[in-house]
Amino acid sequence: MRLSELQSKNIITTDGKLIGNIVDVIIENGTIKCLIVEKTKFLISMFTSKDEVEVKWNQIKTIGDDAIIVSCQ
């Protein structure tokens, strides 16, 4: 799978909340460590002024056709 294919998918928590979309990745030693996700405008205004969040690769539960499901732990 290509990064451009991942970037077209919504990032959603296991309880169904939309986080946002991938804008970048962090790679260490040739392996993806984190996805950098731009938060939806709702999450920015509700919870923090920071507009990006890191989702660790091990938090990913499923990569589907339209979305990536992640654990919030």
HUTA-V709262 format. One record per residue. SS is DSSP state (a for helix, b for strand, c for the rest). PSI is psi as a letter, one per 20 degrees, with the letter a starting at -180 (* if undefined). Layout:
<<SS,PSI> <SS,PSI>>
This chain:
<<c,q> <c,q> <a,h> <a,h> <a,h> <a,h> <a,h> <c,i> <c,q> <b,q> <b,p> <b,q> <b,r> <c,i> <c,j> <c,j> <c,p> <b,p> <b,g> <b,b> <b,q> <b,p> <b,i> <b,r> <b,q> <b,p> <b,p> <b,p> <c,k> <c,j> <b,p> <b,p> <b,g> <b,q> <b,p> <b,o> <b,p> <b,p> <b,q> <c,q> <a,h> <a,g> <a,h> <a,g> <a,h> <a,h> <a,h> <c,r> <c,i> <c,p> <c,j> <b,q> <b,q> <b,p> <b,o> <b,q> <a,h> <a,i> <a,i> <b,p> <b,g> <b,p> <b,o> <c,a> <c,h> <c,i> <b,q> <b,p> <b,p> <b,q> <c,q> <c,j> <c,*>>
